[in-house]
Amino acid sequence: MKSLFVGNLSWSVTNEDLQKKFSEFGNVISARVVTDKLSGRSRGFGFVDMEDADAEKALAAMQGYKWGEREVTVNEAKPKSEGRERRGSDSGF
């Protein structure tokens, strides 16, 4: 299974929209738009989990795809801990 990061989403995109769009490329295990904890508004990005082969198809097809008024970015998601370690080493502390 691969997790894809989907960025530059319109504020109106829902979990269901993300699921429907990525299901065009294969079986979507889960799709979630990240929301602000206080306001509940979309933060403009989300994650889609798919089987490896389907994720590769979606990655190739969706990179630079214009969805509404925005061109979305799609990358393989990095594990949370890897991102934290990288930020820590960049801070100079």
Biopython code that builds the backbone (N, CA, C, O; Angstrom):
import numpy as np
from Bio.PDB.StructureBuilder import StructureBuilder

atoms = [
    (1, "MET", "N", (0.840, -1.180, 0.000)),
    (1, "MET", "CA", (0.000, 0.000, 0.000)),
    (1, "MET", "C", (0.883, 1.241, 0.000)),
    (1, "MET", "O", (1.922, 1.284, 0.659)),
    (2, "LYS", "N", (0.449, 2.253, -0.754)),
    (2, "LYS", "CA", (1.138, 3.538, -0.767)),
    (2, "LYS", "C", (0.175, 4.625, -0.369)),
    (2, "LYS", "O", (-1.020, 4.566, -0.660)),
    (3, "SER", "N", (0.719, 5.622, 0.305)),
    (3, "SER", "CA", (-0.052, 6.792, 0.669)),
    (3, "SER", "C", (0.421, 7.954, -0.194)),
    (3, "SER", "O", (1.617, 8.234, -0.277)),
    (4, "LEU", "N", (-0.532, 8.627, -0.836)),
    (4, "LEU", "CA", (-0.212, 9.761, -1.688)),
    (4, "LEU", "C", (-0.612, 11.062, -1.008)),
    (4, "LEU", "O", (-1.700, 11.171, -0.443)),
    (5, "PHE", "N", (0.273, 12.039, -1.067)),
    (5, "PHE", "CA", (-0.024, 13.391, -0.600)),
    (5, "PHE", "C", (-0.618, 14.144, -1.786)),
    (5, "PHE", "O", (-0.051, 14.132, -2.879)),
    (6, "VAL", "N", (-1.754, 14.796, -1.573)),
    (6, "VAL", "CA", (-2.407, 15.566, -2.631)),
    (6, "VAL", "C", (-2.509, 17.006, -2.140)),
    (6, "VAL", "O", (-3.239, 17.300, -1.193)),
    (7, "GLY", "N", (-1.768, 17.899, -2.795)),
    (7, "GLY", "CA", (-1.724, 19.288, -2.354)),
    (7, "GLY", "C", (-2.393, 20.241, -3.325)),
    (7, "GLY", "O", (-2.723, 19.886, -4.456)),
    (8, "ASN", "N", (-2.581, 21.456, -2.852)),
    (8, "ASN", "CA", (-3.191, 22.555, -3.609)),
    (8, "ASN", "C", (-4.642, 22.253, -3.981)),
    (8, "ASN", "O", (-5.104, 22.598, -5.068)),
    (9, "LEU", "N", (-5.345, 21.605, -3.061)),
    (9, "LEU", "CA", (-6.766, 21.307, -3.282)),
    (9, "LEU", "C", (-7.609, 22.553, -3.044)),
    (9, "LEU", "O", (-7.272, 23.403, -2.220)),
    (10, "SER", "N", (-8.696, 22.641, -3.773)),
    (10, "SER", "CA", (-9.677, 23.688, -3.531)),
    (10, "SER", "C", (-10.252, 23.485, -2.131)),
    (10, "SER", "O", (-10.348, 22.354, -1.654)),
    (11, "TRP", "N", (-10.629, 24.566, -1.481)),
    (11, "TRP", "CA", (-11.183, 24.476, -0.119)),
    (11, "TRP", "C", (-12.471, 23.663, -0.088)),
    (11, "TRP", "O", (-12.853, 23.143, 0.960)),
    (12, "SER", "N", (-13.146, 23.549, -1.242)),
    (12, "SER", "CA", (-14.446, 22.862, -1.280)),
    (12, "SER", "C", (-14.342, 21.352, -1.487)),
    (12, "SER", "O", (-15.354, 20.659, -1.386)),
    (13, "VAL", "N", (-13.149, 20.818, -1.773)),
    (13, "VAL", "CA", (-12.992, 19.374, -2.004)),
    (13, "VAL", "C", (-13.237, 18.611, -0.700)),
    (13, "VAL", "O", (-12.691, 18.951, 0.350)),
    (14, "THR", "N", (-14.061, 17.582, -0.792)),
    (14, "THR", "CA", (-14.399, 16.756, 0.375)),
    (14, "THR", "C", (-13.686, 15.404, 0.303)),
    (14, "THR", "O", (-13.076, 15.065, -0.711)),
    (15, "ASN", "N", (-13.772, 14.644, 1.386)),
    (15, "ASN", "CA", (-13.235, 13.278, 1.401)),
    (15, "ASN", "C", (-13.840, 12.464, 0.256)),
    (15, "ASN", "O", (-13.142, 11.713, -0.426)),
    (16, "GLU", "N", (-15.154, 12.627, 0.059)),
    (16, "GLU", "CA", (-15.855, 11.879, -0.974)),
    (16, "GLU", "C", (-15.360, 12.268, -2.373)),
    (16, "GLU", "O", (-15.200, 11.405, -3.237)),
    (17, "ASP", "N", (-15.119, 13.568, -2.596)),
    (17, "ASP", "CA", (-14.593, 14.029, -3.885)),
    (17, "ASP", "C", (-13.236, 13.396, -4.166)),
    (17, "ASP", "O", (-12.973, 12.932, -5.276)),
    (18, "LEU", "N", (-12.382, 13.382, -3.153)),
    (18, "LEU", "CA", (-11.043, 12.818, -3.287)),
    (18, "LEU", "C", (-11.127, 11.319, -3.603)),
    (18, "LEU", "O", (-10.425, 10.821, -4.483)),
    (19, "GLN", "N", (-11.984, 10.619, -2.882)),
    (19, "GLN", "CA", (-12.203, 9.180, -3.102)),
    (19, "GLN", "C", (-12.661, 8.931, -4.536)),
    (19, "GLN", "O", (-12.128, 8.060, -5.222)),
    (20, "LYS", "N", (-13.647, 9.695, -4.981)),
    (20, "LYS", "CA", (-14.220, 9.497, -6.319)),
    (20, "LYS", "C", (-13.176, 9.758, -7.405)),
    (20, "LYS", "O", (-13.059, 8.969, -8.342)),
    (21, "LYS", "N", (-12.428, 10.833, -7.299)),
    (21, "LYS", "CA", (-11.436, 11.185, -8.314)),
    (21, "LYS", "C", (-10.354, 10.119, -8.412)),
    (21, "LYS", "O", (-10.005, 9.700, -9.515)),
    (22, "PHE", "N", (-9.818, 9.674, -7.280)),
    (22, "PHE", "CA", (-8.723, 8.709, -7.307)),
    (22, "PHE", "C", (-9.193, 7.295, -7.613)),
    (22, "PHE", "O", (-8.389, 6.458, -8.022)),
    (23, "SER", "N", (-10.478, 7.011, -7.424)),
    (23, "SER", "CA", (-10.986, 5.680, -7.754)),
    (23, "SER", "C", (-11.003, 5.457, -9.266)),
    (23, "SER", "O", (-11.178, 4.326, -9.719)),
    (24, "GLU", "N", (-10.822, 6.521, -10.050)),
    (24, "GLU", "CA", (-10.699, 6.376, -11.505)),
    (24, "GLU", "C", (-9.439, 5.576, -11.877)),
    (24, "GLU", "O", (-9.337, 5.064, -12.992)),
    (25, "PHE", "N", (-8.487, 5.470, -10.946)),
    (25, "PHE", "CA", (-7.208, 4.816, -11.221)),
    (25, "PHE", "C", (-7.046, 3.484, -10.499)),
    (25, "PHE", "O", (-6.024, 2.816, -10.655)),
    (26, "GLY", "N", (-8.037, 3.094, -9.716)),
    (26, "GLY", "CA", (-7.964, 1.829, -9.003)),
    (26, "GLY", "C", (-8.695, 1.903, -7.675)),
    (26, "GLY", "O", (-9.439, 2.846, -7.406)),
    (27, "ASN", "N", (-8.469, 0.889, -6.851)),
    (27, "ASN", "CA", (-9.141, 0.784, -5.563)),
    (27, "ASN", "C", (-8.542, 1.756, -4.539)),
    (27, "ASN", "O", (-7.344, 1.715, -4.259)),
    (28, "VAL", "N", (-9.378, 2.618, -3.994)),
    (28, "VAL", "CA", (-8.956, 3.561, -2.959)),
    (28, "VAL", "C", (-9.256, 2.939, -1.604)),
    (28, "VAL", "O", (-10.404, 2.613, -1.301)),
    (29, "ILE", "N", (-8.224, 2.779, -0.799)),
    (29, "ILE", "CA", (-8.389, 2.216, 0.541)),
    (29, "ILE", "C", (-8.950, 3.281, 1.482)),
    (29, "ILE", "O", (-9.866, 3.013, 2.260)),
    (30, "SER", "N", (-8.395, 4.484, 1.403)),
    (30, "SER", "CA", (-8.932, 5.603, 2.167)),
    (30, "SER", "C", (-8.544, 6.909, 1.497)),
    (30, "SER", "O", (-7.530, 6.994, 0.803)),
    (31, "ALA", "N", (-9.370, 7.925, 1.717)),
    (31, "ALA", "CA", (-9.116, 9.262, 1.186)),
    (31, "ALA", "C", (-9.576, 10.261, 2.237)),
    (31, "ALA", "O", (-10.703, 10.191, 2.728)),
    (32, "ARG", "N", (-8.689, 11.194, 2.574)),
    (32, "ARG", "CA", (-9.061, 12.156, 3.606)),
    (32, "ARG", "C", (-8.463, 13.524, 3.318)),
    (32, "ARG", "O", (-7.280, 13.652, 3.002)),
    (33, "VAL", "N", (-9.302, 14.533, 3.434)),
    (33, "VAL", "CA", (-8.871, 15.918, 3.332)),
    (33, "VAL", "C", (-8.527, 16.359, 4.741)),
    (33, "VAL", "O", (-9.309, 16.150, 5.668)),
    (34, "VAL", "N", (-7.371, 16.963, 4.908)),
    (34, "VAL", "CA", (-6.944, 17.418, 6.237)),
    (34, "VAL", "C", (-7.645, 18.731, 6.549)),
    (34, "VAL", "O", (-7.663, 19.655, 5.736)),
    (35, "THR", "N", (-8.227, 18.792, 7.753)),
    (35, "THR", "CA", (-8.955, 19.991, 8.173)),
    (35, "THR", "C", (-8.304, 20.618, 9.404)),
    (35, "THR", "O", (-7.616, 19.954, 10.178)),
    (36, "ASP", "N", (-8.543, 21.899, 9.552)),
    (36, "ASP", "CA", (-8.067, 22.629, 10.721)),
    (36, "ASP", "C", (-8.854, 22.158, 11.943)),
    (36, "ASP", "O", (-10.079, 22.052, 11.893)),
    (37, "LYS", "N", (-8.154, 21.878, 13.031)),
    (37, "LYS", "CA", (-8.819, 21.336, 14.226)),
    (37, "LYS", "C", (-9.799, 22.317, 14.849)),
    (37, "LYS", "O", (-10.832, 21.906, 15.378)),
    (38, "LEU", "N", (-9.492, 23.603, 14.795)),
    (38, "LEU", "CA", (-10.363, 24.590, 15.429)),
    (38, "LEU", "C", (-11.541, 24.994, 14.552)),
    (38, "LEU", "O", (-12.681, 25.012, 15.016)),
    (39, "SER", "N", (-11.277, 25.317, 13.292)),
    (39, "SER", "CA", (-12.341, 25.828, 12.427)),
    (39, "SER", "C", (-13.069, 24.732, 11.655)),
    (39, "SER", "O", (-14.209, 24.927, 11.235)),
    (40, "GLY", "N", (-12.419, 23.572, 11.461)),
    (40, "GLY", "CA", (-13.017, 22.506, 10.679)),
    (40, "GLY", "C", (-12.877, 22.712, 9.171)),
    (40, "GLY", "O", (-13.326, 21.875, 8.389)),
    (41, "ARG", "N", (-12.256, 23.822, 8.755)),
    (41, "ARG", "CA", (-12.063, 24.116, 7.327)),
    (41, "ARG", "C", (-10.925, 23.287, 6.758)),
    (41, "ARG", "O", (-9.991, 22.911, 7.466)),
    (42, "SER", "N", (-11.022, 23.010, 5.465)),
    (42, "SER", "CA", (-9.959, 22.299, 4.761)),
    (42, "SER", "C", (-8.664, 23.090, 4.848)),
    (42, "SER", "O", (-8.674, 24.321, 4.831)),
    (43, "ARG", "N", (-7.554, 22.377, 4.941)),
    (43, "ARG", "CA", (-6.237, 23.017, 4.928)),
    (43, "ARG", "C", (-5.638, 22.998, 3.522)),
    (43, "ARG", "O", (-4.503, 23.431, 3.323)),
    (44, "GLY", "N", (-6.410, 22.491, 2.537)),
    (44, "GLY", "CA", (-5.977, 22.533, 1.147)),
    (44, "GLY", "C", (-5.119, 21.359, 0.706)),
    (44, "GLY", "O", (-4.510, 21.400, -0.363)),
    (45, "PHE", "N", (-5.066, 20.315, 1.521)),
    (45, "PHE", "CA", (-4.330, 19.112, 1.130)),
    (45, "PHE", "C", (-4.971, 17.888, 1.764)),
    (45, "PHE", "O", (-5.789, 17.990, 2.678)),
    (46, "GLY", "N", (-4.577, 16.726, 1.252)),
    (46, "GLY", "CA", (-5.134, 15.493, 1.784)),
    (46, "GLY", "C", (-4.237, 14.314, 1.457)),
    (46, "GLY", "O", (-3.154, 14.469, 0.894)),
    (47, "PHE", "N", (-4.710, 13.134, 1.820)),
    (47, "PHE", "CA", (-3.961, 11.896, 1.615)),
    (47, "PHE", "C", (-4.894, 10.834, 1.046)),
    (47, "PHE", "O", (-6.059, 10.738, 1.430)),
    (48, "VAL", "N", (-4.358, 10.041, 0.126)),
    (48, "VAL", "CA", (-5.108, 8.941, -0.474)),
    (48, "VAL", "C", (-4.254, 7.689, -0.354)),
    (48, "VAL", "O", (-3.090, 7.690, -0.755)),
    (49, "ASP", "N", (-4.822, 6.619, 0.195)),
    (49, "ASP", "CA", (-4.136, 5.334, 0.319)),
    (49, "ASP", "C", (-4.668, 4.386, -0.748)),
    (49, "ASP", "O", (-5.876, 4.192, -0.883)),
    (50, "MET", "N", (-3.726, 3.791, -1.514)),
    (50, "MET", "CA", (-4.079, 2.873, -2.586)),
    (50, "MET", "C", (-3.053, 1.747, -2.634)),
    (50, "MET", "O", (-1.965, 1.858, -2.069)),
    (51, "GLU", "N", (-3.417, 0.655, -3.320)),
    (51, "GLU", "CA", (-2.440, -0.402, -3.570)),
    (51, "GLU", "C", (-1.339, 0.176, -4.453)),
    (51, "GLU", "O", (-1.578, 1.110, -5.218)),
    (52, "ASP", "N", (-0.134, -0.379, -4.348)),
    (52, "ASP", "CA", (1.045, 0.172, -5.023)),
    (52, "ASP", "C", (0.834, 0.459, -6.510)),
    (52, "ASP", "O", (1.103, 1.571, -6.963)),
    (53, "ALA", "N", (0.361, -0.522, -7.272)),
    (53, "ALA", "CA", (0.207, -0.350, -8.725)),
    (53, "ALA", "C", (-0.816, 0.738, -9.045)),
    (53, "ALA", "O", (-0.604, 1.551, -9.945)),
    (54, "ASP", "N", (-1.924, 0.750, -8.308)),
    (54, "ASP", "CA", (-2.955, 1.769, -8.523)),
    (54, "ASP", "C", (-2.435, 3.152, -8.151)),
    (54, "ASP", "O", (-2.737, 4.140, -8.822)),
    (55, "ALA", "N", (-1.654, 3.214, -7.081)),
    (55, "ALA", "CA", (-1.088, 4.492, -6.635)),
    (55, "ALA", "C", (-0.138, 5.051, -7.691)),
    (55, "ALA", "O", (-0.115, 6.258, -7.933)),
    (56, "GLU", "N", (0.641, 4.181, -8.316)),
    (56, "GLU", "CA", (1.556, 4.627, -9.379)),
    (56, "GLU", "C", (0.783, 5.202, -10.560)),
    (56, "GLU", "O", (1.179, 6.218, -11.132)),
    (57, "LYS", "N", (-0.323, 4.549, -10.927)),
    (57, "LYS", "CA", (-1.163, 5.051, -12.026)),
    (57, "LYS", "C", (-1.739, 6.419, -11.664)),
    (57, "LYS", "O", (-1.719, 7.343, -12.477)),
    (58, "ALA", "N", (-2.247, 6.541, -10.448)),
    (58, "ALA", "CA", (-2.836, 7.801, -10.006)),
    (58, "ALA", "C", (-1.787, 8.903, -9.943)),
    (58, "ALA", "O", (-2.046, 10.038, -10.344)),
    (59, "LEU", "N", (-0.617, 8.571, -9.445)),
    (59, "LEU", "CA", (0.479, 9.542, -9.333)),
    (59, "LEU", "C", (0.825, 10.103, -10.712)),
    (59, "LEU", "O", (0.962, 11.315, -10.878)),
    (60, "ALA", "N", (0.963, 9.225, -11.688)),
    (60, "ALA", "CA", (1.310, 9.651, -13.047)),
    (60, "ALA", "C", (0.198, 10.493, -13.675)),
    (60, "ALA", "O", (0.470, 11.497, -14.333)),
    (61, "ALA", "N", (-1.042, 10.083, -13.471)),
    (61, "ALA", "CA", (-2.166, 10.764, -14.114)),
    (61, "ALA", "C", (-2.536, 12.086, -13.447)),
    (61, "ALA", "O", (-2.957, 13.024, -14.125)),
    (62, "MET", "N", (-2.384, 12.169, -12.138)),
    (62, "MET", "CA", (-2.869, 13.343, -11.409)),
    (62, "MET", "C", (-1.831, 14.445, -11.216)),
    (62, "MET", "O", (-2.195, 15.566, -10.861)),
    (63, "GLN", "N", (-0.565, 14.160, -11.436)),
    (63, "GLN", "CA", (0.460, 15.186, -11.253)),
    (63, "GLN", "C", (0.202, 16.328, -12.235)),
    (63, "GLN", "O", (0.207, 16.124, -13.449)),
    (64, "GLY", "N", (-0.024, 17.527, -11.702)),
    (64, "GLY", "CA", (-0.286, 18.690, -12.538)),
    (64, "GLY", "C", (-1.715, 18.768, -13.067)),
    (64, "GLY", "O", (-2.026, 19.641, -13.877)),
    (65, "TYR", "N", (-2.584, 17.869, -12.621)),
    (65, "TYR", "CA", (-3.986, 17.861, -13.055)),
    (65, "TYR", "C", (-4.686, 19.129, -12.578)),
    (65, "TYR", "O", (-4.557, 19.517, -11.417)),
    (66, "LYS", "N", (-5.416, 19.765, -13.465)),
    (66, "LYS", "CA", (-6.159, 20.965, -13.084)),
    (66, "LYS", "C", (-7.542, 20.547, -12.595)),
    (66, "LYS", "O", (-8.374, 20.068, -13.366)),
    (67, "TRP", "N", (-7.766, 20.737, -11.306)),
    (67, "TRP", "CA", (-9.028, 20.361, -10.675)),
    (67, "TRP", "C", (-9.710, 21.650, -10.259)),
    (67, "TRP", "O", (-9.281, 22.314, -9.315)),
    (68, "GLY", "N", (-10.760, 21.997, -10.957)),
    (68, "GLY", "CA", (-11.402, 23.283, -10.721)),
    (68, "GLY", "C", (-10.463, 24.386, -11.174)),
    (68, "GLY", "O", (-9.995, 24.384, -12.313)),
    (69, "GLU", "N", (-10.192, 25.311, -10.297)),
    (69, "GLU", "CA", (-9.313, 26.438, -10.609)),
    (69, "GLU", "C", (-7.858, 26.179, -10.233)),
    (69, "GLU", "O", (-7.005, 27.039, -10.456)),
    (70, "ARG", "N", (-7.564, 25.032, -9.678)),
    (70, "ARG", "CA", (-6.219, 24.771, -9.148)),
    (70, "ARG", "C", (-5.536, 23.595, -9.823)),
    (70, "ARG", "O", (-6.183, 22.637, -10.248)),
    (71, "GLU", "N", (-4.223, 23.685, -9.912)),
    (71, "GLU", "CA", (-3.409, 22.579, -10.402)),
    (71, "GLU", "C", (-2.899, 21.824, -9.183)),
    (71, "GLU", "O", (-2.102, 22.354, -8.408)),
    (72, "VAL", "N", (-3.354, 20.595, -9.012)),
    (72, "VAL", "CA", (-2.986, 19.826, -7.818)),
    (72, "VAL", "C", (-1.574, 19.241, -7.953)),
    (72, "VAL", "O", (-1.075, 19.008, -9.054)),
    (73, "THR", "N", (-0.968, 19.018, -6.814)),
    (73, "THR", "CA", (0.318, 18.329, -6.771)),
    (73, "THR", "C", (0.087, 16.986, -6.091)),
    (73, "THR", "O", (-0.665, 16.890, -5.122)),
    (74, "VAL", "N", (0.738, 15.957, -6.607)),
    (74, "VAL", "CA", (0.596, 14.617, -6.037)),
    (74, "VAL", "C", (1.988, 14.022, -5.889)),
    (74, "VAL", "O", (2.759, 13.963, -6.848)),
    (75, "ASN", "N", (2.298, 13.584, -4.679)),
    (75, "ASN", "CA", (3.586, 12.950, -4.382)),
    (75, "ASN", "C", (3.351, 11.770, -3.461)),
    (75, "ASN", "O", (2.321, 11.684, -2.793)),
    (76, "GLU", "N", (4.314, 10.864, -3.432)),
    (76, "GLU", "CA", (4.231, 9.790, -2.450)),
    (76, "GLU", "C", (4.441, 10.427, -1.081)),
    (76, "GLU", "O", (5.401, 11.170, -0.878)),
    (77, "ALA", "N", (3.548, 10.136, -0.150)),
    (77, "ALA", "CA", (3.626, 10.724, 1.188)),
    (77, "ALA", "C", (4.812, 10.156, 1.945)),
    (77, "ALA", "O", (5.130, 8.973, 1.823)),
    (78, "LYS", "N", (5.462, 11.000, 2.720)),
    (78, "LYS", "CA", (6.576, 10.590, 3.575)),
    (78, "LYS", "C", (6.016, 10.260, 4.960)),
    (78, "LYS", "O", (5.059, 10.896, 5.404)),
    (79, "PRO", "N", (6.595, 9.281, 5.641)),
    (79, "PRO", "CA", (6.149, 8.984, 7.012)),
    (79, "PRO", "C", (6.294, 10.220, 7.895)),
    (79, "PRO", "O", (7.233, 10.999, 7.730)),
    (80, "LYS", "N", (5.373, 10.394, 8.823)),
    (80, "LYS", "CA", (5.371, 11.558, 9.701)),
    (80, "LYS", "C", (6.707, 11.749, 10.419)),
    (80, "LYS", "O", (7.220, 12.866, 10.482)),
    (81, "SER", "N", (7.267, 10.679, 10.954)),
    (81, "SER", "CA", (8.505, 10.795, 11.722)),
    (81, "SER", "C", (9.666, 11.268, 10.851)),
    (81, "SER", "O", (10.546, 11.987, 11.324)),
    (82, "GLU", "N", (9.672, 10.863, 9.566)),
    (82, "GLU", "CA", (10.749, 11.278, 8.667)),
    (82, "GLU", "C", (10.707, 12.790, 8.457)),
    (82, "GLU", "O", (11.753, 13.439, 8.438)),
    (83, "GLY", "N", (9.537, 13.344, 8.303)),
    (83, "GLY", "CA", (9.396, 14.783, 8.130)),
    (83, "GLY", "C", (9.824, 15.549, 9.364)),
    (83, "GLY", "O", (10.443, 16.608, 9.258)),
    (84, "ARG", "N", (9.502, 15.023, 10.527)),
    (84, "ARG", "CA", (9.880, 15.686, 11.774)),
    (84, "ARG", "C", (11.386, 15.682, 11.964)),
    (84, "ARG", "O", (11.963, 16.688, 12.379)),
    (85, "GLU", "N", (12.027, 14.561, 11.664)),
    (85, "GLU", "CA", (13.483, 14.488, 11.811)),
    (85, "GLU", "C", (14.170, 15.472, 10.877)),
    (85, "GLU", "O", (15.135, 16.132, 11.261)),
    (86, "ARG", "N", (13.670, 15.568, 9.653)),
    (86, "ARG", "CA", (14.270, 16.468, 8.681)),
    (86, "ARG", "C", (14.133, 17.915, 9.152)),
    (86, "ARG", "O", (15.088, 18.687, 9.062)),
    (87, "ARG", "N", (12.959, 18.287, 9.650)),
    (87, "ARG", "CA", (12.768, 19.659, 10.131)),
    (87, "ARG", "C", (13.689, 19.946, 11.291)),
    (87, "ARG", "O", (14.261, 21.032, 11.380)),
    (88, "GLY", "N", (13.838, 18.987, 12.179)),
    (88, "GLY", "CA", (14.714, 19.178, 13.330)),
    (88, "GLY", "C", (16.159, 19.405, 12.936)),
    (88, "GLY", "O", (16.848, 20.231, 13.535)),
    (89, "SER", "N", (16.621, 18.679, 11.934)),
    (89, "SER", "CA", (18.021, 18.829, 11.516)),
    (89, "SER", "C", (18.240, 20.116, 10.746)),
    (89, "SER", "O", (19.361, 20.623, 10.708)),
    (90, "ASP", "N", (17.189, 20.663, 10.126)),
    (90, "ASP", "CA", (17.315, 21.917, 9.390)),
    (90, "ASP", "C", (17.322, 23.132, 10.307)),
    (90, "ASP", "O", (17.750, 24.213, 9.902)),
    (91, "SER", "N", (16.857, 22.963, 11.524)),
    (91, "SER", "CA", (16.702, 24.111, 12.405)),
    (91, "SER", "C", (18.018, 24.601, 12.985)),
    (91, "SER", "O", (18.086, 25.722, 13.489)),
    (92, "GLY", "N", (19.063, 23.787, 12.928)),
    (92, "GLY", "CA", (20.347, 24.212, 13.452)),
    (92, "GLY", "C", (20.518, 23.963, 14.939)),
    (92, "GLY", "O", (21.528, 24.357, 15.521)),
    (93, "PHE", "N", (19.545, 23.314, 15.560)),
    (93, "PHE", "CA", (19.644, 23.038, 17.002)),
    (93, "PHE", "C", (20.148, 21.646, 17.250)),
    (93, "PHE", "O", (20.295, 21.238, 18.402)),
]
sb = StructureBuilder()
sb.init_structure("model")
sb.init_model(0)
sb.init_chain("A")
sb.init_seg("    ")
for serial, (resi, resn, name, xyz) in enumerate(atoms, 1):
    if name == "N":
        sb.init_residue(resn, " ", resi, " ")
    sb.init_atom(name, np.array(xyz, "f"), 0.0, 1.0, " ", f" {name:<3s}", serial, name[0])
structure = sb.get_structure()
